[in-house]
Amino acid sequence: MSNYDSYPHPNNPSAPRRLTRTEGDKMVAGVCSGVAHHLGMDPTIVRLLMVAATVFTGGCAALVYLAGWWLMPRG
């Protein structure tokens, strides 16, 4: 089972994509890699953006990460 099984098949682009935490490419909980795969980005970029956001928001971005950990289903 790959990380992309929850994504729509290329022949059916109208199927909804689900935002899920990835299990195979995770560092802590898979939130950043799940967001990266959902947006079609490199997970390292999203992780760096999350670290920068956490520093510049005084830790508020860490609360967003925790909310994603709690709310996003495993994929």
FIKOLZA-1660 file (N, C-alpha, C; in steps of 0.1 Angstrom, whole numbers, plus 5000, padded with zeros to 4 digits):
% residues 75
   i   px   py   pz ch aa at
   1 5008 4988 5000  A  M  N
   1 5000 5000 5000  A  M CA
   1 5009 5012 5000  A  M  C
   2 5007 5021 4990  A  S  N
   2 5016 5033 4989  A  S CA
   2 5009 5045 4997  A  S  C
   3 5017 5056 4998  A  N  N
   3 5012 5068 5004  A  N CA
   3 5001 5074 4996  A  N  C
   4 5000 5071 4984  A  Y  N
   4 4990 5078 4975  A  Y CA
   4 4977 5070 4973  A  Y  C
   5 4975 5060 4980  A  D  N
   5 4962 5052 4978  A  D CA
   5 4950 5060 4982  A  D  C
   6 4951 5070 4990  A  S  N
   6 4939 5078 4993  A  S CA
   6 4936 5089 4983  A  S  C
   7 4945 5090 4973  A  Y  N
   7 4943 5101 4963  A  Y CA
   7 4935 5095 4951  A  Y  C
   8 4928 5104 4944  A  P  N
   8 4920 5099 4933  A  P CA
   8 4928 5093 4922  A  P  C
   9 4922 5083 4915  A  H  N
   9 4928 5077 4904  A  H CA
   9 4929 5087 4893  A  H  C
  10 4940 5087 4885  A  P  N
  10 4942 5098 4874  A  P CA
  10 4930 5097 4864  A  P  C
  11 4924 5086 4862  A  N  N
  11 4912 5085 4853  A  N CA
  11 4900 5091 4859  A  N  C
  12 4900 5094 4872  A  N  N
  12 4888 5099 4879  A  N CA
  12 4892 5111 4887  A  N  C
  13 4895 5123 4880  A  P  N
  13 4900 5134 4887  A  P CA
  13 4889 5141 4896  A  P  C
  14 4876 5138 4894  A  S  N
  14 4866 5144 4902  A  S CA
  14 4864 5138 4916  A  S  C
  15 4871 5127 4918  A  A  N
  15 4870 5121 4931  A  A CA
  15 4876 5130 4942  A  A  C
  16 4870 5131 4953  A  P  N
  16 4876 5140 4963  A  P CA
  16 4889 5135 4969  A  P  C
  17 4899 5144 4972  A  R  N
  17 4911 5139 4978  A  R CA
  17 4909 5142 4993  A  R  C
  18 4915 5133 5001  A  R  N
  18 4914 5134 5016  A  R CA
  18 4927 5139 5021  A  R  C
  19 4927 5148 5031  A  L  N
  19 4939 5152 5038  A  L CA
  19 4941 5143 5049  A  L  C
  20 4952 5135 5048  A  T  N
  20 4955 5125 5058  A  T CA
  20 4970 5126 5062  A  T  C
  21 4973 5121 5074  A  R  N
  21 4986 5120 5079  A  R CA
  21 4993 5108 5072  A  R  C
  22 5005 5109 5067  A  T  N
  22 5012 5098 5061  A  T CA
  22 5019 5090 5072  A  T  C
  23 5020 5077 5070  A  E  N
  23 5027 5068 5079  A  E CA
  23 5041 5065 5075  A  E  C
  24 5043 5065 5062  A  G  N
  24 5056 5060 5056  A  G CA
  24 5066 5071 5056  A  G  C
  25 5062 5084 5055  A  D  N
  25 5072 5095 5053  A  D CA
  25 5070 5105 5065  A  D  C
  26 5070 5100 5077  A  K  N
  26 5067 5109 5088  A  K CA
  26 5080 5111 5096  A  K  C
  27 5081 5123 5103  A  M  N
  27 5092 5125 5112  A  M CA
  27 5086 5125 5126  A  M  C
  28 5075 5131 5129  A  V  N
  28 5068 5130 5142  A  V CA
  28 5055 5124 5141  A  V  C
  29 5045 5130 5135  A  A  N
  29 5032 5124 5134  A  A CA
  29 5027 5123 5120  A  A  C
  30 5034 5128 5110  A  G  N
  30 5030 5127 5096  A  G CA
  30 5021 5139 5091  A  G  C
  31 5019 5149 5099  A  V  N
  31 5011 5160 5095  A  V CA
  31 5017 5168 5084  A  V  C
  32 5029 5172 5085  A  C  N
  32 5036 5180 5074  A  C CA
  32 5037 5172 5061  A  C  C
  33 5040 5159 5062  A  S  N
  33 5041 5151 5050  A  S CA
  33 5028 5149 5044  A  S  C
  34 5017 5148 5052  A  G  N
  34 5004 5146 5047  A  G CA
  34 4999 5159 5039  A  G  C
  35 5002 5170 5045  A  V  N
  35 4999 5183 5039  A  V CA
  35 5007 5185 5026  A  V  C
  36 5020 5181 5026  A  A  N
  36 5028 5182 5015  A  A CA
  36 5023 5173 5003  A  A  C
  37 5019 5161 5006  A  H  N
  37 5014 5152 4996  A  H CA
  37 5001 5157 4991  A  H  C
  38 4992 5163 4999  A  H  N
  38 4980 5168 4995  A  H CA
  38 4981 5180 4986  A  H  C
  39 4991 5188 4988  A  L  N
  39 4994 5200 4980  A  L CA
  39 5004 5197 4968  A  L  C
  40 5009 5185 4968  A  G  N
  40 5019 5182 4957  A  G CA
  40 5032 5188 4959  A  G  C
  41 5037 5190 4971  A  M  N
  41 5049 5196 4975  A  M CA
  41 5059 5186 4981  A  M  C
  42 5071 5191 4982  A  D  N
  42 5081 5183 4989  A  D CA
  42 5079 5184 5004  A  D  C
  43 5078 5173 5012  A  P  N
  43 5076 5174 5026  A  P CA
  43 5087 5182 5034  A  P  C
  44 5099 5182 5029  A  T  N
  44 5109 5190 5036  A  T CA
  44 5106 5205 5036  A  T  C
  45 5100 5210 5025  A  I  N
  45 5097 5224 5024  A  I CA
  45 5086 5227 5034  A  I  C
  46 5076 5218 5035  A  V  N
  46 5065 5221 5044  A  V CA
  46 5070 5220 5059  A  V  C
  47 5079 5211 5061  A  R  N
  47 5085 5210 5075  A  R CA
  47 5093 5223 5078  A  R  C
  48 5101 5228 5069  A  L  N
  48 5108 5240 5071  A  L CA
  48 5099 5252 5073  A  L  C
  49 5088 5253 5065  A  L  N
  49 5078 5264 5067  A  L CA
  49 5071 5263 5080  A  L  C
  50 5069 5251 5085  A  M  N
  50 5062 5249 5098  A  M CA
  50 5072 5253 5109  A  M  C
  51 5085 5250 5108  A  V  N
  51 5094 5255 5118  A  V CA
  51 5095 5270 5118  A  V  C
  52 5096 5276 5107  A  A  N
  52 5097 5290 5106  A  A CA
  52 5084 5297 5111  A  A  C
  53 5072 5291 5108  A  A  N
  53 5060 5296 5113  A  A CA
  53 5059 5295 5128  A  A  C
  54 5064 5284 5134  A  T  N
  54 5064 5283 5148  A  T CA
  54 5073 5293 5155  A  T  C
  55 5085 5296 5149  A  V  N
  55 5094 5306 5155  A  V CA
  55 5088 5320 5154  A  V  C
  56 5082 5323 5142  A  F  N
  56 5077 5337 5140  A  F CA
  56 5064 5340 5146  A  F  C
  57 5056 5329 5150  A  T  N
  57 5043 5331 5156  A  T CA
  57 5043 5329 5171  A  T  C
  58 5055 5327 5177  A  G  N
  58 5056 5325 5191  A  G CA
  58 5050 5312 5196  A  G  C
  59 5050 5302 5187  A  G  N
  59 5045 5289 5191  A  G CA
  59 5031 5286 5187  A  G  C
  60 5024 5295 5181  A  C  N
  60 5010 5293 5177  A  C CA
  60 5009 5282 5166  A  C  C
  61 5019 5282 5157  A  A  N
  61 5019 5272 5146  A  A CA
  61 5020 5258 5152  A  A  C
  62 5027 5256 5164  A  A  N
  62 5028 5243 5170  A  A CA
  62 5014 5239 5174  A  A  C
  63 5006 5248 5179  A  L  N
  63 4992 5244 5182  A  L CA
  63 4984 5239 5170  A  L  C
  64 4987 5246 5158  A  V  N
  64 4980 5241 5146  A  V CA
  64 4985 5227 5142  A  V  C
  65 4998 5224 5144  A  Y  N
  65 5003 5211 5142  A  Y CA
  65 4997 5201 5151  A  Y  C
  66 4995 5204 5164  A  L  N
  66 4989 5195 5173  A  L CA
  66 4974 5193 5169  A  L  C
  67 4968 5203 5165  A  A  N
  67 4954 5201 5160  A  A CA
  67 4953 5192 5148  A  A  C
  68 4963 5194 5139  A  G  N
  68 4963 5185 5127  A  G CA
  68 4966 5170 5131  A  G  C
  69 4974 5168 5141  A  W  N
  69 4977 5155 5146  A  W CA
  69 4965 5149 5152  A  W  C
  70 4957 5157 5159  A  W  N
  70 4945 5151 5165  A  W CA
  70 4933 5150 5155  A  W  C
  71 4932 5159 5145  A  L  N
  71 4921 5159 5137  A  L CA
  71 4922 5151 5124  A  L  C
  72 4935 5150 5118  A  M  N
  72 4937 5144 5105  A  M CA
  72 4937 5128 5107  A  M  C
  73 4930 5121 5099  A  P  N
  73 4931 5106 5100  A  P CA
  73 4944 5101 5094  A  P  C
  74 4948 5089 5099  A  R  N
  74 4960 5083 5093  A  R CA
  74 4956 5078 5079  A  R  C
  75 4967 5079 5071  A  G  N
  75 4965 5075 5057  A  G CA
  75 4973 5065 5053  A  G  C
% end
